[in-house]
Amino acid sequence: MRKGHPLRAIRAMVDAVLDEMSPLFDAMYATTGRPSIPPEKLLRAQLLQMLYSIRSERLLMEEIDYSVLFRWFVGMNMDEEVWDATTFTKNRDRLLDADVAREFLTHVVHQAQEKGLASDEHFTVDGTLIEAWASLKSFQRKDQDSPPPDDPGNPTVNFHGEKRSNQTHQSSTDPDAKLARKGHGKEAKLSYNGNLLVENRNGLIINTEVLEANGTAERDAALVMLEQIPGDEQVTVGADKAYDTADFVTECRHMAVTPHVAQNDKRRGGSAIDARTTRHAGYRASQWKRKRIEESFGWLKTIALMRKVRHRGIFKVGWVFTFAAAAYNLVRMRNLGTPAVQSA
């Protein structure tokens, strides 16, 4: 492998993170002993799946089997037998039951902060819909039993004339998924609401939150993530017009967060942001910087395959979304190298 290959720098950062997480793994397997696949190798393989857009575990095992590069990254010898896809999935699911992804992201962010790549004062929040791994055919009424399907693999379902909503219907495949649409005139799909807190210096993801797509999830998740920012110093947060509500702006100010939210003058009662905020140069800088968060969402959906998540249940979806955010940070940090500290 050539000296300047991108995976070299990423592997070095991942090794440092996994060394710091070793006590967590020891505690997880203290009573049962180390599993057949070490958690460190599982996480490296999971990273490869996201970095190279590999759509299934079976294909991932095939790639590792014949790729010297992938074997080196995971930590496997040339003559070592590759795991069975089912064995890999079962071992991986044990990590899904723990808060490993959150810890991994925290350590990656800490590395970025030590290198001066992340701001601790200026942030951006935004959310997006993540399509669930469930079809609209599974969205059935809660208060009645459905008859046996004519074809279990692809049943015939007639929704003609039936009004469906999250109050009366629920997916039998993934009950946590909610029917939601991106905007007026858009198709409604079973989805989750994925949210990011991004720092404004280099666009690195600081925190994630996945909630049910209930209409207020973006603002709720933003407040949760802002509350988790360490320290008591005043910080700023940029956001789009969807966050321009009196409740959100008030809560931000109570948490010593200056809301640099885009003004929605068409909102009933006018914008909750006035000249006390908009007259400052920092507000204009936040509005310019906040658009960078779309790069994060774009990478997560196209490269890490988060457009339609392959896991079910809000906890597992949140785990994968958070781990994908850590993968994005690793790529971003590799591309940034270790430049001199820039002002946010």
matplotlib code that plots the C-alpha trace (Angstrom):
import matplotlib.pyplot as plt

x = [0.0, 1.4, 2.7, 0.1, -3.0, -5.9, -6.5, -3.1, -4.0, -7.5, -6.1, -3.7, -6.6, -8.8, -6.1, -5.7, -9.5, -9.7, -6.8, -8.7, -11.9, -10.2, -11.4, -15.0, -14.6, -13.1, -16.1, -18.6, -17.1, -16.0, -18.4, -18.6, -15.0, -13.8, -16.1, -15.1, -14.5, -12.7, -14.8, -11.8, -11.9, -15.7, -15.5, -12.8, -14.8, -17.9, -15.9, -14.8, -18.4, -19.3, -16.2, -16.5, -20.4, -20.6, -24.3, -24.4, -22.3, -22.0, -20.4, -18.2, -16.9, -16.1, -14.2, -12.1, -11.4, -9.6, -8.5, -5.0, -5.8, -9.0, -7.2, -4.5, -7.0, -9.1, -6.0, -6.1, -3.3, -3.1, -3.8, -6.5, -10.0, -12.6, -15.7, -19.0, -21.5, -24.0, -21.3, -20.1, -23.7, -24.4, -21.1, -21.8, -25.3, -23.7, -22.0, -25.3, -26.7, -24.1, -23.2, -20.1, -20.9, -21.4, -18.1, -16.3, -17.6, -16.6, -13.0, -12.8, -14.1, -11.6, -8.8, -10.0, -10.1, -6.5, -5.4, -7.2, -9.5, -12.8, -14.4, -15.8, -17.8, -19.7, -22.0, -24.8, -27.8, -30.0, -32.0, -33.0, -35.4, -33.8, -36.0, -36.8, -36.3, -40.0, -42.5, -45.8, -47.6, -46.5, -48.3, -51.5, -54.2, -53.4, -56.9, -57.6, -56.0, -55.0, -56.1, -53.4, -51.6, -52.3, -48.6, -46.3, -43.4, -45.3, -48.9, -51.6, -52.7, -55.4, -55.2, -57.7, -59.9, -58.2, -56.8, -53.6, -51.8, -49.3, -52.1, -54.2, -51.6, -48.2, -45.7, -45.7, -42.1, -40.6, -43.0, -40.6, -40.8, -43.3, -44.9, -43.4, -42.7, -39.9, -42.2, -45.6, -46.3, -43.6, -44.3, -44.8, -42.5, -41.8, -38.8, -36.7, -35.4, -31.6, -30.0, -26.5, -24.6, -21.7, -18.9, -18.3, -14.5, -14.1, -17.6, -16.9, -19.8, -19.8, -23.0, -26.0, -29.5, -32.1, -35.8, -39.2, -40.3, -43.0, -42.9, -41.0, -38.1, -35.5, -35.9, -36.2, -33.0, -31.2, -32.0, -30.8, -27.5, -26.9, -27.5, -24.7, -22.1, -19.5, -18.7, -20.7, -19.3, -21.6, -21.8, -23.6, -25.8, -26.7, -29.9, -32.4, -35.9, -37.5, -35.9, -37.3, -39.8, -40.3, -39.9, -36.7, -35.1, -36.1, -34.7, -31.4, -31.0, -31.7, -28.8, -26.4, -26.6, -27.0, -29.5, -28.2, -31.3, -32.4, -35.3, -38.7, -40.7, -43.6, -44.2, -47.3, -46.3, -43.1, -39.6, -38.4, -35.0, -34.6, -32.0, -30.3, -29.0, -28.9, -26.9, -23.8, -21.2, -21.2, -24.8, -23.9, -20.8, -23.0, -25.6, -22.7, -21.1, -24.3, -24.7, -21.7, -23.8, -25.4, -22.0, -22.2, -25.8, -24.8, -21.8, -23.8, -26.6, -24.6, -21.3, -22.3, -25.7, -27.8, -30.4, -32.4, -31.1, -30.9, -31.5, -34.8, -35.7, -34.8, -31.9, -30.1, -30.8, -29.3, -26.2, -25.5, -26.2, -23.7, -21.0, -21.4, -20.9, -17.6, -16.6, -17.3, -15.1, -12.3, -12.4, -12.7, -9.8, -7.6, -8.3, -7.6, -4.4, -3.0, -3.1, -2.6, -5.6, -8.1, -10.6, -14.2]
y = [0.0, 3.4, 5.7, 8.4, 6.1, 7.7, 4.7, 5.0, 8.2, 6.9, 3.7, 5.6, 7.7, 4.6, 2.7, 5.6, 5.6, 1.9, 1.9, 4.4, 2.3, -0.9, -0.6, -0.4, -3.6, -5.4, -4.4, -5.5, -9.0, -9.4, -12.2, -14.0, -13.6, -12.1, -13.1, -15.0, -11.7, -9.0, -5.8, -3.8, -5.7, -5.5, -1.7, -1.5, -3.7, -1.6, 1.5, 0.0, -0.8, 2.9, 4.3, 2.2, 2.1, -1.6, -2.4, -5.7, -7.7, -10.6, -8.3, -6.8, -10.3, -11.0, -7.7, -8.4, -11.9, -10.9, -7.4, -7.0, -3.4, -4.3, -7.2, -4.8, -2.2, -4.7, -6.4, -9.8, -11.9, -13.0, -16.6, -15.8, -17.1, -14.5, -14.6, -15.9, -13.1, -14.4, -14.7, -11.2, -9.8, -11.6, -10.3, -6.9, -6.8, -7.2, -3.9, -2.4, -3.1, -0.9, 2.8, 2.0, 4.3, 7.3, 6.6, 6.2, 9.5, 11.2, 10.0, 11.1, 14.5, 14.7, 14.0, 16.8, 19.2, 18.3, 19.1, 22.4, 21.4, 21.9, 25.1, 25.0, 28.2, 28.2, 25.5, 24.6, 22.3, 20.7, 17.6, 15.3, 12.4, 8.9, 6.4, 3.4, -0.3, -0.8, -0.6, 1.3, -2.0, -2.7, 0.5, -1.0, 0.1, -0.3, -1.3, -4.2, -7.6, -7.9, -11.0, -13.4, -12.1, -13.7, -13.6, -13.4, -12.2, -9.5, -9.2, -7.3, -4.2, -1.8, 1.6, 3.2, 5.7, 5.0, 7.9, 6.9, 8.7, 8.0, 8.2, 5.4, 3.3, 1.7, -0.3, -4.0, -4.2, -1.3, 0.2, 3.1, 4.4, 7.2, 8.4, 11.7, 13.9, 16.3, 19.0, 19.9, 17.8, 15.3, 11.6, 10.4, 7.6, 5.7, 7.6, 8.6, 12.1, 12.2, 15.4, 16.7, 19.3, 20.5, 22.9, 25.8, 25.8, 22.8, 21.3, 18.3, 16.5, 17.0, 15.2, 13.3, 12.5, 10.3, 10.8, 9.8, 12.0, 13.8, 17.3, 18.9, 16.4, 18.8, 21.5, 18.9, 17.2, 20.5, 21.5, 18.1, 18.3, 22.0, 21.1, 18.5, 21.0, 21.1, 24.3, 27.4, 29.8, 31.6, 29.8, 30.4, 28.1, 28.6, 27.1, 27.4, 29.0, 25.9, 26.8, 30.3, 29.8, 31.7, 28.5, 27.4, 30.9, 31.3, 27.9, 28.6, 31.9, 30.1, 27.7, 30.6, 29.8, 32.7, 31.6, 32.6, 31.3, 32.4, 34.7, 33.5, 36.7, 34.8, 33.1, 34.1, 36.8, 37.5, 36.3, 35.4, 36.9, 40.7, 43.3, 42.6, 39.4, 40.2, 43.4, 41.5, 40.3, 36.9, 36.4, 36.8, 34.5, 31.8, 32.0, 31.5, 28.7, 26.8, 25.7, 23.4, 21.0, 19.9, 18.4, 16.1, 15.0, 14.5, 12.2, 10.3, 9.5, 8.8, 7.3, 5.8, 4.7, 6.4, 7.5, 4.3, 2.7, -1.1, -1.5, -1.4, 0.2, 3.7, 2.6, 0.6, 3.4, 5.9, 3.7, 3.3, 7.0, 8.0, 5.6, 7.0, 10.5, 9.3, 7.8, 11.2, 13.0, 10.6, 11.3, 15.0, 15.1, 13.1, 15.6, 18.5, 17.0, 19.1, 22.7, 25.7, 26.6, 28.7, 31.1, 29.9]
z = [0.0, -1.0, 1.8, 1.2, 1.1, 3.0, 5.1, 6.7, 8.5, 9.3, 10.7, 13.0, 14.4, 14.8, 16.7, 19.2, 19.8, 20.2, 22.7, 24.8, 24.6, 25.7, 29.3, 28.0, 25.9, 28.9, 31.0, 28.3, 28.1, 31.7, 32.4, 29.1, 27.9, 24.6, 21.7, 18.5, 16.7, 18.8, 19.1, 17.7, 14.5, 14.3, 14.5, 11.9, 9.6, 10.2, 9.3, 6.0, 5.2, 5.6, 4.0, 0.9, 0.7, 1.0, 1.1, 3.0, 5.5, 3.1, 0.5, 3.2, 4.1, 0.4, 0.1, 3.2, 2.0, -1.2, -0.4, 1.2, 2.0, 3.9, 5.8, 6.9, 8.1, 10.1, 11.5, 9.9, 8.7, 5.0, 5.8, 8.5, 7.6, 7.1, 9.3, 8.2, 7.5, 10.0, 12.7, 12.0, 12.3, 15.6, 17.1, 15.8, 17.3, 20.8, 20.2, 19.0, 22.5, 24.1, 23.8, 21.9, 19.0, 21.3, 23.0, 19.7, 18.4, 21.7, 21.4, 17.8, 18.6, 21.5, 19.0, 16.8, 19.7, 20.7, 17.2, 17.2, 14.4, 16.3, 17.6, 21.2, 20.8, 17.5, 16.3, 13.8, 14.2, 11.6, 11.0, 8.2, 7.5, 7.4, 5.6, 7.7, 6.6, 6.4, 3.6, 3.6, 3.3, 6.9, 8.1, 9.5, 11.9, 15.6, 16.7, 14.5, 13.5, 9.9, 8.0, 6.9, 3.7, 0.4, -0.3, 2.8, 0.7, -1.1, 0.2, -1.6, 0.4, -0.7, 1.0, -1.4, 0.5, 3.9, 5.9, 7.6, 10.4, 13.1, 15.7, 14.2, 12.3, 13.1, 11.1, 12.0, 10.8, 12.6, 15.2, 16.0, 12.4, 11.8, 8.6, 7.6, 4.5, 3.7, 2.6, 1.0, -2.0, -1.2, -0.7, 2.9, 4.0, 7.2, 8.6, 11.6, 12.3, 12.3, 13.8, 13.9, 16.0, 13.9, 15.0, 12.6, 12.3, 10.0, 9.9, 12.2, 13.8, 17.6, 18.5, 17.0, 18.1, 16.4, 17.4, 16.1, 13.2, 15.0, 13.6, 16.5, 16.6, 15.1, 17.7, 20.5, 19.4, 19.0, 22.6, 23.9, 22.0, 23.0, 26.6, 26.4, 25.3, 28.2, 30.1, 31.0, 28.4, 26.0, 22.6, 19.4, 17.3, 13.6, 12.2, 9.4, 9.5, 10.9, 14.3, 14.3, 17.1, 20.3, 22.4, 20.8, 21.0, 24.6, 25.6, 23.9, 25.8, 29.1, 28.3, 27.5, 23.8, 21.4, 18.7, 15.3, 13.6, 10.1, 10.3, 9.2, 8.6, 7.2, 10.5, 12.4, 14.8, 12.9, 13.6, 17.1, 16.2, 16.2, 15.6, 18.9, 17.3, 13.5, 13.8, 14.9, 12.4, 14.2, 13.1, 9.5, 9.9, 11.5, 8.7, 6.2, 8.1, 8.9, 5.3, 5.7, 7.7, 4.4, 3.4, 6.5, 5.6, 2.0, 3.0, 5.5, 3.0, -0.1, 1.1, 4.5, 3.0, 5.6, 3.1, 3.9, 7.1, 7.2, 10.9, 12.8, 16.0, 17.1, 19.3, 16.6, 14.0, 16.4, 17.0, 13.3, 12.6, 15.4, 14.2, 10.6, 12.0, 13.6, 10.2, 8.5, 11.1, 10.5, 6.7, 7.3, 9.8, 7.4, 4.7, 7.0, 8.3, 11.3, 10.1, 12.2, 14.4, 12.5, 13.9, 13.8]

ax = plt.figure().add_subplot(projection="3d")
ax.plot(x, y, z, "-o")
ax.set_aspect("equal")
plt.show()
